[in-house]
Amino acid sequence: MKQIVEGIYWFLGQGMDSNVYLIESDGERLLIDSGLCSIVNFGYGANTSSLDELERIITEKILKQVYLTHGHIDHVGGVMALQSKHNLEITTFDSEANQLERGNSSYIEPFTRSKCQPILVKTRVNHGDTVNVGRYNFQILHTPGHTEGSTSLWEPDAHILVSGDTVFPEGSFGRTDLPSGNSKQLLTSLKNLSKLEVHILLPGHMPPVISDSGFPITSVNKSYQNARIMLSYY
């Protein structure tokens, strides 16, 4: 587990596992996404080391609160494996919650459509809601395109953007060819995110990007400009 800035840690993010972030402030803790971990019946092979790492952090930090940026298996597999054992309290966007609670395999794991265990969602959020973790106050931004209910988290005071699979570093962005994906919506989401003054980008895959100059990073705008070219024909 690597500290990004004070109170924000990054782990996993290898192979099929998504990045997982731990937010810790004033005695409060939030896990953002949970990786694929050891969901072994999906054709990816066992990854018990990832599950062990996730469970160790949940246990040591006495973690309960988990926010899911969207419902794909590489982001929710850890929750699927550990939710009942650790009584995790899941928060996600309203429309994603519908898919997770149904265990909709064609949505959660569209490649093999293997049977998915339903995930109980405690709190459903919508655009403009806030998730508070001590001194951090993350605004929920509905950023559809990768999925219909994809969200990003924006902390305006710290200029932190948790982008899920909407924006990646190096000018890349999420795919739109999976169920409920929509290229026009993704382009609009990227345009909206490009207007933010982002100093720290915490993406769903690839390493985080941190400004070392005091100026906003350019990753988000690069992703938007690339998407304008690549998605314009949709």
C-alpha positions in Angstrom: 0.0 0.0 0.0 1.5 3.3 -1.1 0.7 6.7 0.3 -0.3 9.2 -2.5 -0.8 12.3 -0.2 -1.6 12.6 3.4 -4.5 10.2 4.2 -4.8 8.7 0.7 -3.3 5.3 -0.1 -3.2 3.2 -3.3 -2.9 -0.6 -3.7 -3.6 -3.4 -6.1 -4.0 -2.2 -9.7 -2.0 -5.2 -11.1 -3.2 -7.5 -13.9 -7.0 -7.6 -14.0 -7.3 -5.9 -10.6 -8.5 -2.3 -10.6 -6.7 0.3 -8.5 -8.1 0.4 -4.9 -7.8 3.6 -2.8 -8.0 4.0 0.9 -9.1 7.4 2.2 -8.3 8.0 5.9 -8.9 11.2 7.8 -9.9 12.1 11.4 -10.6 8.5 12.3 -12.9 7.9 9.3 -12.0 5.5 6.5 -13.4 4.8 3.0 -12.3 2.2 0.5 -12.9 3.1 -3.2 -13.3 0.1 -5.4 -12.1 -3.4 -4.4 -10.3 -5.0 -7.4 -11.1 -8.3 -8.9 -9.3 -10.3 -6.2 -9.9 -14.1 -6.1 -13.1 -14.3 -8.0 -11.7 -17.5 -9.7 -14.6 -18.7 -11.9 -14.4 -16.0 -14.5 -11.5 -17.3 -16.6 -8.9 -15.0 -15.1 -7.3 -17.5 -12.7 -6.9 -17.2 -8.9 -5.4 -14.1 -7.4 -5.5 -15.0 -3.7 -2.6 -12.6 -2.9 -4.8 -9.7 -3.9 -7.7 -11.0 -1.8 -5.4 -11.5 1.2 -4.0 -8.0 0.9 -7.5 -6.5 0.6 -8.7 -8.5 3.6 -5.7 -7.6 5.7 -6.3 -3.9 5.1 -10.0 -4.2 5.8 -9.3 -6.1 9.1 -6.4 -3.9 10.3 -8.2 -0.6 9.5 -11.6 -1.9 10.7 -13.0 -0.8 7.4 -16.7 -0.9 6.7 -17.4 1.8 4.2 -16.8 1.0 0.5 -17.6 3.2 -2.5 -17.8 1.6 -6.0 -17.2 3.8 -9.0 -19.1 1.4 -11.2 -20.3 -2.2 -11.3 -17.7 -4.1 -13.4 -16.2 -7.2 -11.9 -12.6 -5.9 -11.9 -13.8 -3.2 -9.5 -16.3 -5.1 -7.4 -14.8 -8.6 -7.1 -13.2 -8.0 -3.8 -16.5 -6.8 -2.3 -18.3 -9.8 -3.8 -15.9 -12.1 -2.0 -15.7 -10.3 1.3 -19.0 -8.4 1.8 -20.8 -10.9 4.0 -17.7 -11.9 6.0 -16.9 -8.3 7.0 -20.4 -6.8 6.8 -19.2 -4.1 4.3 -21.5 -1.2 3.7 -21.6 -0.4 0.0 -22.3 3.0 -1.6 -22.7 3.4 -5.3 -24.7 5.3 -8.0 -28.4 4.5 -8.1 -28.5 2.7 -11.5 -25.3 0.7 -10.8 -26.9 -0.5 -7.5 -29.8 -2.0 -9.5 -27.4 -4.1 -11.5 -25.3 -5.2 -8.5 -28.2 -6.2 -6.3 -29.6 -8.3 -9.2 -26.2 -10.0 -9.7 -26.7 -9.2 -13.4 -23.8 -11.2 -14.9 -24.2 -9.8 -18.4 -23.6 -6.3 -16.9 -21.1 -7.0 -14.1 -19.0 -9.6 -16.1 -19.9 -9.2 -19.7 -17.0 -11.3 -21.1 -17.9 -14.7 -19.7 -21.2 -13.9 -18.1 -20.4 -16.3 -15.3 -22.8 -16.3 -12.4 -22.3 -13.2 -10.1 -23.2 -13.1 -6.5 -25.5 -10.2 -5.7 -24.0 -7.3 -3.9 -26.1 -5.6 -1.2 -25.9 -1.8 -1.6 -26.6 0.2 1.6 -26.5 3.7 0.2 -27.5 4.9 -3.3 -26.2 8.2 -4.4 -26.9 10.6 -7.3 -25.1 13.4 -9.0 -24.3 16.2 -6.6 -24.4 14.1 -3.4 -21.4 14.2 -1.1 -19.3 11.4 0.5 -17.5 12.8 3.6 -14.4 11.2 5.0 -13.0 13.4 7.8 -11.6 16.6 6.2 -12.2 15.3 2.7 -15.6 16.0 1.1 -16.0 14.2 -2.2 -18.6 15.4 -4.6 -20.4 12.7 -6.6 -20.1 13.4 -10.3 -22.2 11.3 -12.6 -19.9 10.5 -15.6 -21.7 8.0 -17.8 -20.2 6.5 -20.9 -18.2 3.6 -19.7 -21.4 2.4 -18.0 -24.6 4.2 -17.5 -24.0 4.7 -13.8 -20.3 5.4 -13.8 -19.2 8.1 -11.3 -16.2 10.1 -10.5 -15.4 11.6 -7.1 -14.2 15.2 -6.9 -12.6 16.9 -3.8 -12.5 20.6 -4.8 -10.4 21.8 -1.9 -7.6 19.2 -2.4 -8.1 19.2 -6.2 -8.4 15.4 -6.2 -10.3 13.5 -8.9 -11.1 9.8 -8.5 -12.0 9.0 -12.1 -12.9 5.3 -12.1 -12.8 4.0 -15.7 -13.8 7.4 -17.2 -10.4 9.0 -17.4 -7.0 7.3 -17.5 -3.5 8.9 -17.6 -1.6 9.6 -20.8 -4.6 10.8 -22.6 -6.6 7.6 -22.5 -10.2 7.0 -21.4 -12.7 4.2 -20.8 -14.1 1.8 -23.4 -17.7 2.2 -24.4 -18.4 -1.1 -26.1 -19.7 -3.0 -23.0 -23.4 -3.1 -21.8 -24.8 0.4 -21.3 -21.6 2.0 -22.7 -22.2 5.1 -24.7 -19.6 7.1 -26.7 -21.5 10.4 -26.8 -22.1 10.3 -23.1 -18.5 9.5 -22.4 -17.4 12.5 -24.5 -19.7 14.7 -22.6 -18.4 13.3 -19.3 -14.8 13.9 -20.4 -15.6 17.5 -21.4 -17.1 18.2 -18.0 -14.2 16.7 -16.2 -11.7 18.7 -18.3 -13.0 21.9 -16.8 -11.9 20.9 -13.3 -8.6 22.1 -11.9 -7.2 18.6 -11.1 -3.9 18.4 -9.2 -4.2 14.7 -8.3 -5.7 12.1 -10.6 -6.6 8.7 -9.1 -7.7 6.6 -12.0 -9.3 3.1 -12.0 -6.3 1.6 -13.8 -2.7 2.8 -14.4 -0.7 4.7 -11.8 -2.0 7.9 -10.2 -0.9 11.3 -11.6 0.3 14.1 -9.2 1.2 17.6 -10.1 4.7 18.5 -9.0 4.6 22.0 -10.3 1.7 23.5 -8.4 -0.3 23.7 -11.7 -3.1 21.5 -12.8 -2.2 18.3 -14.5 -3.0 18.0 -18.2 -4.1 14.3 -18.3 -7.8 14.9 -18.2 -7.8 17.5 -21.0 -5.6 15.2 -23.1 -8.1 12.4 -22.6 -11.0 14.7 -23.7 -9.1 16.0 -26.8 -8.2 12.5 -27.8 -11.8 11.4 -27.3 -13.1 14.2 -29.5 -11.1 12.7 -32.4 -11.6 9.0 -31.7 -15.3 9.1 -30.7 -16.5 11.9 -33.0 -17.9 9.4 -35.5 -20.2 7.7 -33.1 
